[in-house]
Amino acid sequence: MSNLSRDFYIYQKNYFRNLKRNLLSRLYCCNLKKLAVINKTDKVNQHDYTTQYEKHFLKLRKKKLNILEIGVGGYEDSVSGGNSLRMWKHYFPNSTIYAIDIYDKSLLQEKRIRIFKGSQADGEFLNDIFKKIGSLDIIIDDGSHINEHIIASFKILFPLLNSGGIYVVEDIQTSYWPDYGGDSKNLNNSSTAINFFRSLIDCLNHEEFMLQEHKPSYFDKNISALHFYHNLIFIYKS
């Protein structure tokens, strides 16, 4: 088989596979678990995040939102990944799905899906794409899972999130994995992501502090709720 014939075969195979996936996604657009299976994202089965996502996102499904997901998937392969982006596209039919990744994933863009290349820990880059997007209603961190990156992204992006918005952090289990900057020996290590977010619980109750000199921080004033699940955190902005 010549290179041209092989490329045409691959194109044809992908075309019909994508057509089938899109038809099924439209059919099951209200069922996030089925959408996750159809689009082959690990947010179902392996992690079962879709159970919690449906609880928090169901009432928002038909709204017109700007949603940003950190991490596209597929590593350096330019045509691999984007599974969860397609899932979100069908679950939120009136929203635009944005994403960032350290690799060029522009070939995965399609109607209502736009992807930027850059690091989730780069403040200048994040602020620049925010200016291009204009506003953000939901942010999902499924990026590097490195503790330092998780914290840096939250500190930069949470203030940019619209009031009433939701910030989600996936795969927080890396808070216990040394290769990602985590720590299983000292569970009070302040540099881990889980302890950073755990400390934000005090923000919910800062008005009760018996400290006259306490000046409310940005997080004190703007976090209205935190929900902790297995390897998953939801932070609500007031």
N, C-alpha and C positions, 0 to 999 in steps of 0.2 A: 504494500500500500504506500503510495506516494505521500509526501508531507502535506500536499494540498488536500488529498483525499482524506487523510487522517484528521486534519484540522476541520474539514467540513463535517466529518462524522461526529467529532466532539461537539462542534457548534450545534448540530442537529439534535444530538442527545441532550445537551444542556437546555436547548430551546423547549423541547417537549417535557423535560423534567420540570423546568420552571413554570411552564404553562399548567401542568398538573398541580404543582404546589400552589400556585396563585388561585386556581379554581377551588381547591379544597380550603384554602385560607379564607376565601370569601364565604364559603358555605358554613364554616365554623368560626366566623369572626367574633362571636360573642363568648366563645369558650377558650380562655387563655391556655388551658392545659392542652387542648387539642391543637391549638395554633403552635404551641411550643414543640409538640411532637411532629407536626407537619413540616415545620421549618428547621427541625433537628437542632434545637438549642438545648444546652445542658441545664437550663433553668428549670427543667422538669426532669423527673426520674432521678438523675444523679444528685440534684440538690433539692428538688421540690420547692423551689422558690415561688412557683406560680400560685401555689395555695395562698401565700401571704400577699402576693401582688394583687390577686383578685379581690381580697378583702379591702385593700387600700385604694385600688384604682378603679373599681367597678363604677362608682358614681361619677368618675371623671371621663369615662370612655368616650362619650359623644361630644365632649367639649373640644374647642379649637385650642390646642396647646402647642408649645414648643418644648420638645423633649430632647435632652442630651444624654447620650450614653457614652461613657468613657470605656474604650476598648471595643474593637470590631471582631477580633478573633482571626484565626488562620495564620498567625505569625507573619513571616516575611512573604508568604505567597500572596500575590496581589489579587488573585481571584478567589481566594478562600476566606470564609468568614461571613459576617453580616447576617447570620441566622436570626439572632434576637432582634436586629433592626427590622427585618421583614416581619417578624412576629408582632412587634410594636406597631408597625405601619397598619396592619390589618386590625389589630385590637383597638387602636385609636384612629378611626377612619377620617377624622377631620383635623388631625394633628400633623405637624411636620417633625420628622425624626432626624436629629443631628447626631453625629458621632465624631470622636477623635481617636486616633491611633498613631503610634510612633512609626508605623509603616504606611506606605502609600496604598490606600484602599479605594482610590477614586473610581476604579473600574466597577465597584460594587454599588455605585450610586444609581438611583432610579427615582421615579417620581415620588416626591415627599421624603426622600432619604438623601441627605447631604453629609459628606464625610470630609473632615479636615485632618491634615497630617501634622503631628506635633506631640510634645510630651505633656502628660497630665500634671507634671510638677513645674512646668514653665509658666510663671505668672504672666509674662508679657504675651505669650501665645494665647493663653486662656482669655485674657482681657480683650485681645484682638478679635477672637472668634465671637466673643459675647457681643461686641460692637456690630459684627456682621449679622448675628442672629437677632439682636434687638431686645429679647427678653427670654426668660427661662421659667418654665412651670414645674418641670420634673427633671432631676438629674440622677443618673444611675452610674455608680462607680463599679465597673466590671473590668478595670484596667490591669495594671501591673500587679496589684495586690501587695506591693511592697509597702510596709507600714509607713515609712517616711512619705511616700507618694500619696497614700490615702489621706493622711493628715494635711499635707500641703494642698492637695486639690480641694479639700473641704474648706480650709481657711480662705482660699481664694474664691471659690465658686458659691459657697453658701450665701455670702453677702450679695451676690448677683442674682440670686433666686428671687422670684416674685413673692410677694406676701401671700401666704396661703399655699406656697409651694411645698414640694416633698423632695427630700434628698435621700437617696438610698445607697447603702454600701453593701456590696456582696462579698462573699468569701472572706469574712473577717477571721476565719480560722488561722489565717497566716499570722495573726497576732501571737501565735504560739510556736511558730516555725522560725528558727534562727536564720535560715537561708533568706528569709524575707524581712529580717529585722525584728522578728518576734522573739518571745521568751516564754518557755514553759517552766523554767525553774523559779524565776522571780515573777510571780503573778501580779506584783504591784509595780512592775517596771513602767514608768511614766512615758517611755518612748514608744510603747506599742499602741496600735490603733484602738484596740478594745479598751484600754485604760484611758485613752484620750476621750473617747465617746462616753465612757462610764463617768468621767468627771463632769460631763455636761449635764448630768442628771441634777446636779446642784443648781444649775441655771434655772431650772423650773421652780425652785424654791428660794431664789435669792432674796425675795422680799421678807423672808422669815429670818434672815441672818441677824443675829444680835450684835452687829458691828456697825457702829455709827459712821466709821470711816470708809465703809465699803461703797465703791462706785460701780454700779452695774455695768458689765461688759456688753459688747455687741451681742454675744450669745445669750447673756442673761435676758436681754430685751427682746430677742427675736426667735428663740426656740420655744415652741408651745407644747411639743410632745416628742417623746422618743419611744420607739417600739423595738425591743430586742428579741430576735428569734435565733434559731440555730444557724450560725454563720451569716446572719443577715440583720441589718439595722435600718430602720426608717426614722428620719428626723424631719419633723414638721416645722415650717416657718410660720410664725404668728402673723 
